[in-house]
Amino acid sequence: MTTIVLADDEVLLRTALAALLPIEGDITVLAEASDGQTAVAATLQHRPDVLVIDLEMPGVDGLGAVAEIRRTLPEQVILMLTRHARPGVLRKALKLGVQGFVSKSAEPAHITTVIATLHAGRRWIDPDVSARAVTEDNPLTDREADVLRVTGEGYSVTDIAARLHLAPGTVRNYLSNAMRKTQTRTRHEAARYAREHDWL
């Protein structure tokens, strides 16, 4: 028997999975959640074998919820459902320790098999999800991304330099490179562009 918490804001999909997964496999749904914050609360309360969570949800999204859960339950097994793994998302999720990725269009029987695979201590990434992630085209270096991330928080060049322990001139160079790569005119536009493309 594998216990799960099921988090997805699409009511139809969530209720269908909640009904079908126990039929397809030896699964018990302990709780359902329609947003990230509820998913965090349900997971911390029920401690399921596997958390099955949608990537895109209102308020706190799937990645935000996972990050919050990890602070209390670092060993929690997590399967992420995704319609389209945007560039950068897979990498972020793997850094957070997500063990599995399945396309939301997958058959319930397949999702059941993946839940069992993760519960057994293995990993799973659907081929179509990984294929999209591999074709990622993030041109920013790690340092350029760091500088843009702090820029997005509203800091000046001097503040960014102090926070990242860099010289102001070095920060300006990184910002200039990032603006050229994103084809934007200001560092704030560059930060917004990079965030929209999941490069940060």
N, C-alpha and C positions, 0 to 999 in steps of 0.2 A: 504493500500500500504506500503510495506517494501522496503527501499532502501539498496543496498549492494555495497560494493567494493569487487571484486573477485581477489584474488592473488594466483597464482599457476604457477610454471615454466614449467609445462607440457602443451604445447600449445593445444594439442588435448583435454585433459580433461577440461582445462579452457574454451575453446571456446564452448565445448559441454554443460558445465554447464551454461555458459552465455546465450546460446540459450534455454536450457530446463527449467531452474528454473522459468523464467517468464511465461512459458506455464503451469507449474505445480502449481504455486501459484501466489499470488498478489505481485510480486517482480519486482523491477526495478534495473537493473545493471547500476550503475553510472559510474564505471570505472573498467578496468582490469589492473592487474600488473603481471609482469613475474619474479620479484625478490623482496627481502625484502625492499630495499631502495625505489623502485617505489611504493610499497605498503604503506610505511609510507607517502610519498608525496601525494598519491592519497587520503588516508584516512584523512589527515589533510586538504586537499583542499575541499573534497566533504562532509565530516562529515556524513557518511552513518549511517543508523539505526544499521546495523550489518556489521562487517568486516569478510569476509570468507577468511581465509588464510591457505595456506599449511604450514606444519611444516618444511619441508626440501626444502630449496631453495638456489640457489647460492648466494655468497656474504653474506649479512645479512640474516640469516635464520628466520623462523617464530617467534621464541622466541625473537630474537634480535629486530625484527621489532615491536613486541608487546611491549617490554620494552620501546622502543623509543616513540611509540604512547602514551603509558600510561603517559609519562611525560607531554604531552600537553593535552591529552584527557583522564583523569583518569576514566571517566564514559563510554568510548567506549565499546559497546557490541561486543564480539569476538567469532567467531566459528572457531575452528582449525580443519583442515582436516589432517588426518595422515594415513599412510599406516601401520605403526607398531609403537606403542607407546613404545619406548625403555625405560628400567628401568630409573627412575629419571625424565624423560621428563614431564610426567603428573603432578608430584609434582611441578616442576619448573613453568609449565604453570599455575597451580592453584594459586601458589604464586603471579604470575603476574596478576591474576584476570580474566583469560580466562574462559568464562561461558559455553562453549560447545565444545565437541569433537565428531567428526564423522569419521568413516572409509572412506577412499577414494574410497572404492569399493561399498559404499552405493548407493542405487537407488536415482535419482534426486528427486523423490517424497518424500523420507524420509528426504533428506537434506532440502527440502522446509519446511517440517513440523518442523524440528529442528530450522530453522531460525525463524519461527513464534513463536516457544516456547521461544526462547531467547529474541525476540523482546517484548514478553509479560512479560519479567522480570524473567523468570525461567531459570533453568540450565538444561543441558543435556550432559550425557556422554554415548556414545554407550557401551553396555555391553561387547563387545569383546575388546574394548579399555581398559575399566576399569579392566577387568579380567587379562590382561597382566600386567597392572600396579600394581595390588594387589600382583602378584607373584614376585614382586621386591625382589632382594636378595642382597641389599647393606649392607655389613658387617661393614662399617665404622661408627664410632660415629661422631656426629656433629663436635667435636673438631678435630678429626683426619682429617676430610674432610677440615676444615678450614686451618689446617697446610699444607696439600697437595696443596690446592688452592694457597696459598702464595708461596709455594715451586715452583710451576709451573711458577710463575712470575720471577723466577731466584734469589730469595733472599737467603742469608746465614741463618744458624740456628740462629745466633745472631740477624739478622735483623727480622726474623720471630718472634722471642721471643719479640722483641721490638714492632713490629706491632700488635701482638695479646695480648700484656700485660701478657706474660707468662715467666717463668724461662727457660733459654736455656736447662736445664736438662729435663724439662717437655716436651719441643718441641721434644727433641731427643726421649723421650719415645713414644710420639704420632707417630713420624715418624717410629720408630722401629715396633710399632704395625701395622701401615698401610702397611709397607713393608712385614710383615709376612702375613697379610690378602690378599695382592695382589700377594704374592709369587714372589716378585721382589727383586733385589739386591741393588738398590740405591733409594734414595728418589725421584729422577727425573723420574726413571722408574715407581715408584709407582704412582706419580702424573699423568704421561701419561696414565697408565693403568686405573686409576680411571676416568680420563676424557673420555677415549674411552668407558667406561661402563656407562657413565652418572651418576656417583656417586658424582660429584662435582657440 
